[in-house]
Amino acid sequence: MKRPSIESQLFEALDFAAHKHRRQRRKDVEASPYINHPIALARTLAVEGRIVDTRTLIAAVLHDTVEVPTPPSRRSARCSVPRSPTSCAR
């Protein structure tokens, strides 16, 4: 079986993070969706920090998903983002 491209892994990570943060809001005045934070972090690293390593950007997108608990019955055995501690915790 062919391994997914690193770009598709980034989109998988974004989807995973959006799912994990779907019920969370930021504590700002607008109560903006929490997912905006990890997306903004990845963008800042890529644009301002000139980070081109996609695995680093994946880590930025996933960095707060470790803190969002998932009941064991909801976890998937499928891991699509290699070396990611949260890729199986969906």
C-alpha positions as CSV (number, residue, x, y, z in Angstrom):
1,M,0.0,0.0,0.0
2,K,1.3,3.4,-1.0
3,R,2.0,5.9,1.8
4,P,-0.1,9.1,1.6
5,S,1.8,12.2,0.3
6,I,3.1,14.6,2.9
7,E,0.7,17.2,1.6
8,S,-2.3,14.9,2.0
9,Q,-1.1,14.2,5.5
10,L,-1.3,17.9,6.3
11,F,-4.9,18.0,5.2
12,E,-5.6,14.8,7.3
13,A,-4.1,16.6,10.3
14,L,-6.2,19.7,9.6
15,D,-9.3,17.5,9.4
16,F,-8.4,15.7,12.6
17,A,-7.7,18.9,14.5
18,A,-11.0,20.5,13.2
19,H,-12.9,17.4,14.4
20,K,-11.2,17.5,17.9
21,H,-11.8,21.2,18.3
22,R,-15.3,21.2,16.8
23,R,-17.1,22.2,20.0
24,Q,-14.4,24.6,21.3
25,R,-14.4,28.4,21.1
26,R,-11.6,30.9,21.8
27,K,-11.9,33.1,24.9
28,D,-11.7,36.2,22.7
29,V,-14.5,38.8,22.3
30,E,-15.8,37.2,19.1
31,A,-15.7,33.6,20.6
32,S,-14.0,32.5,17.4
33,P,-13.7,28.8,16.6
34,Y,-10.7,27.3,18.4
35,I,-9.4,25.7,15.2
36,N,-8.4,29.2,14.0
37,H,-5.5,29.1,16.6
38,P,-3.6,26.0,15.3
39,I,-4.3,27.1,11.7
40,A,-2.9,30.6,12.5
41,L,0.1,29.1,14.2
42,A,0.9,26.9,11.1
43,R,0.5,29.9,8.9
44,T,2.8,32.0,11.0
45,L,5.5,29.3,11.0
46,A,5.2,28.9,7.2
47,V,4.9,32.6,6.1
48,E,6.7,34.5,8.8
49,G,9.1,31.8,10.0
50,R,9.6,30.4,6.5
51,I,9.2,26.9,7.7
52,V,8.8,24.6,4.8
53,D,9.0,21.3,6.6
54,T,5.5,19.9,6.4
55,R,5.9,17.6,9.4
56,T,6.6,20.7,11.5
57,L,3.4,22.3,10.1
58,I,1.5,19.2,10.9
59,A,2.8,19.3,14.5
60,A,1.6,23.0,14.7
61,V,-1.8,22.0,13.5
62,L,-2.0,19.1,16.0
63,H,-0.3,20.7,19.0
64,D,-3.5,21.2,21.1
65,T,-5.2,18.0,20.1
66,V,-3.3,16.1,22.8
67,E,-5.2,18.1,25.4
68,V,-8.6,17.2,24.0
69,P,-9.7,13.9,25.6
70,T,-11.4,11.2,23.4
71,P,-13.2,8.3,25.0
72,P,-11.5,5.0,24.1
73,S,-14.6,3.7,22.4
74,R,-14.3,6.5,19.8
75,R,-10.6,5.9,18.9
76,S,-9.8,4.6,15.4
77,A,-7.1,2.0,14.7
78,R,-6.2,3.9,11.5
79,C,-3.1,6.1,11.7
80,S,-2.6,8.4,8.7
81,V,0.0,10.9,10.1
82,P,3.2,9.0,10.8
83,R,5.0,9.7,14.1
84,S,2.0,11.6,15.4
85,P,1.0,10.7,19.0
86,T,-2.5,11.9,18.3
87,S,-3.1,10.4,14.8
88,C,-4.9,7.3,16.3
89,A,-6.8,9.2,19.0
90,R,-9.8,10.3,16.9
